């Protein structure tokens, strides 16, 4: 999610979203890694040792209202930090820990309804940050400075856990790079077809190419300037904001009738606009590739980032894909749905050995609920792809939504299970 805008996504076409061979290989390696995050309300204040690091966790409360974002403290010692975020307002809200520049998202917790409390668990290094509550899930949010002081403790795991976490990080970074490489190649093919006016080919490529974005969505969203340019939905545009990216081209490929376009006839993009917006999408994709292949990228990934990212992907499913709001023109939401589940499963598998050692019941529950959700998705396959979202009946949507909720609850415990226990 971008610190400047909030949106939900979707995508689909005809190629299978089953993991490519490179991903399958990574999955095998990822199974020797780290666990996730305990459920909201974990007693972080008890000073739990974080994965044998010797650093005790700090717990801060956050009250998000419609016009304020109040933290119990504006600083915390380095190591595991738990933000207990309560929505005391009337609008759905989000909470972010941002880097000092206010652009890079260190971690986030989304879609906190009124009266709900959710935990954000991070392993924080010393430095300057920003916190942000985003009531209504739009705009820059209510921000303030936040400092992580040097506790003097080693904030990295030790012993066998350290080796598992290191393997999880190494393999997850490799997975992200692989997905951005495939995204760059696929986007180039999509842009070529779109600019040539080959609507059938561009439609065929749209969903399977976007799957590479959807699998690593939390990483892509961490680059706050790229995400709104590449994946903003029309419904989430702010006044005066230029619309660019995948969904602009989606609408031009699946041109709506007036009754689906605010009562107005859709005006197709001109040749010049098609060239400009497609080139911009490709340039932004190449920028994403460069950032994830930068030497410093791996430093941004740790066990907490992987665990929180897995939960973030399920949140994306719950708030966009399973509702049909992401791919409003192409109705390819199930392709995105599968890709988000793919990414969450890869993240979990990387941490599974750590989770299984610390909380075997949680690991067993996650194994079973991932499998149950995948069974429901497989039932909606159509050849190499999926049925369109608007072909689902209400019972099928309800069943998928229930399975997502059933997985989301234990998945919210993943990061804490890895970092705090």
Protein Blocks (a to p, Z undefined) as FASTA:
>chain_A
ZZkbccddddddjbccbdcfklmmmmmmmmmccdddddehiafknopaeehnopacdddd
ddddfkbccdfbfbdcedjdddddddfbfbdcddddddfkomacfbdcehiaehiacddd
ddddeddddddddehiiajbjadddddddehiafbdehjllmmmmmmmmmmmmmmmmmmm
mmmmmmmmmmmmmmnopaklmmmmmmmmmmmmmmmmmmmmmmmmlmmmmmpcfklpcehi
acedjklmmmmmmccdfklngopacddddfklmmmmmmmmmmmmmmmmmmmmpmklmmmp
cfklmmmmmmmmmmmmmmmmmnopmmmmnopmmmmmmmmmmmmmmmmmmmmmmmmmmmmm
lmmmmmmmmmmmmmmmmmmgghjbccdfklpcfklmmmmmmmmmmmmmmmmmmmmmmmmZ
Z
